[in-house]
């Protein structure tokens, strides 16, 4: 089992400034899953509860000189603490910039190598796996070892791959989320009022979120959002009714779906705005299996989707009776 | 609209001001409040242990629209904490935060909704209760022919009361005419005395009226409630709070909270810190003294 690659400058800035801080908010521990072509950061794919999150990078988006080999069709997966990973990366970057000769002038001598190693930690007789960051500075080299779990066995790896495959199916209707910062500050305030958030998404582009307890009903409706997938026209007579009437009528017509999720999960998923996505979409999986949030990234300076990066998460649906 | 008009439909252009004013009287997590509506405005009343009462006056001038259609003065109860949390949701930064408040809804709810945007909107329905009659009437009457009152910078008052936490328990407030001064004294785990003298601290003690020595004791936790949740804007605006001792030692603490839009927070304020009265919410606390033993009237 071998893995060795150089992080590109772009890869470093993607991870250090955007993705690791965002992923860390979702959960400290995640699986890093490496294949011949992709690197994945996966949250909660093997245990059922919590938000499932999949961040996928084509290897060129992060690395060059990428070498991987294993007996599981060159696939390796292990659990890693994101805050440690972030710390190691941050300090490697500071060493690079301190000693670096600047960028854009041919091949940079100070490259950041990342590799999988087994080492004997101090006061131990058992060798342990680490993800090692090696930075060559002007006069010195700095090595940082981030402890990781034992690589997943073949059967666990297969399980992870199966979970990953089944986490990829898209909702039939997706609506583009309103401004994420604003939505986040709204949901953060809403959190004080109740725990259970009902989310309904209509094919005409309405997103309606509501908390309802015995004492209060508090909701927000965002209308005329961009729709991807199945669409429907909203009937004219629905224009001047309340948000609640509008969404219950759409549900009755079969033009909308509604699920209940934890308001904490919903707020957490909004932390992904830290990864600076260019847009986000909400959708409800078939049979109301989960609420899916898809974040899209554009190729810098364009409105074209960057297909080398993808990020989405799935919020578990709660049974309204259970809480 | 429907044939019988609601008791009240009003619009406010800045929710944050209302959140600030109501937060000032939120000294506990769970507090029941009573709201009274009238043609003059909205009054919110909270009460604690028969010893402390607070009122927030939101006069009709604070609202951009105020349509009152009720006979008499409708009253209803609700949870203050939930009301503040709910209003706070309407106050999203970087967004105009105009709301409409309507009472009653079809099921006697208090209805709130944002009125700023066509394609997005926030709404809320709060369940209301039939209020209990307030058990103790905080009938504030002057202690004599001349009022016993002083005005102190709110920030200084808050700081003094915060400092008195250490001795805790019971705080004695003494006013004396010669030399004109106010003393806060705490005896508990130790003693701490804080003096405001009119001649020495004219910038802190802004006004002072007292023709005789008077002294009463108040429970620290109730005294603290009068300043502990004063919004930062009041301290920043450098306002004063007025304290008056009434008959039987009943203490009245009055604060002024600006309800102006944040973007236009200051055009009305001149150099003396005066602000148009129409953009101010009035807050009053009444604190009952502890059992009389040192009072001298």
Contacts between the chains, C-beta under 8 A, distances in Angstrom:
chain1	res1	chain2	res2	distance
A	178	B	120	6.4
A	181	B	94	7.8
A	182	B	92	5.7
A	182	B	94	6.7
A	182	B	95	6.3
A	185	B	92	5.3
A	185	B	93	6.0
A	186	B	89	6.5
A	186	B	92	5.3
A	186	B	122	7.4
A	189	B	85	7.2
A	189	B	88	5.2
A	189	B	89	4.3
A	189	B	91	7.8
A	189	B	92	7.5
A	190	B	89	5.4
A	192	B	85	4.1
A	192	B	88	7.6
A	193	B	82	6.7
A	193	B	85	5.4
A	193	B	86	6.1
A	193	B	89	7.1
A	214	B	127	6.9
A	215	B	79	6.4
A	215	B	82	5.9
A	215	B	126	6.8
A	215	B	127	4.9
A	216	B	82	5.8
A	216	B	86	6.2
A	216	B	124	6.4
A	216	B	125	6.9
A	216	B	126	5.1
A	216	B	127	6.7
A	217	B	124	6.5
A	217	B	125	4.5
A	218	B	86	5.8
A	218	B	89	6.2
A	218	B	122	7.6
A	218	B	123	7.6
A	218	B	124	4.4
A	219	B	122	7.1
A	219	B	123	5.7
A	219	B	124	7.4
A	220	B	120	6.9
A	220	B	121	6.8
A	220	B	122	4.6
A	220	B	123	7.6
A	221	B	120	6.6
A	221	B	121	5.4
A	221	B	123	7.7
A	222	B	119	7.0
A	222	B	120	4.6
A	223	B	118	7.9
A	223	B	119	4.6
A	223	B	120	6.6
A	224	B	119	5.1
A	242	B	123	7.2
A	243	B	121	6.4
A	243	B	123	6.0
A	244	B	123	7.9
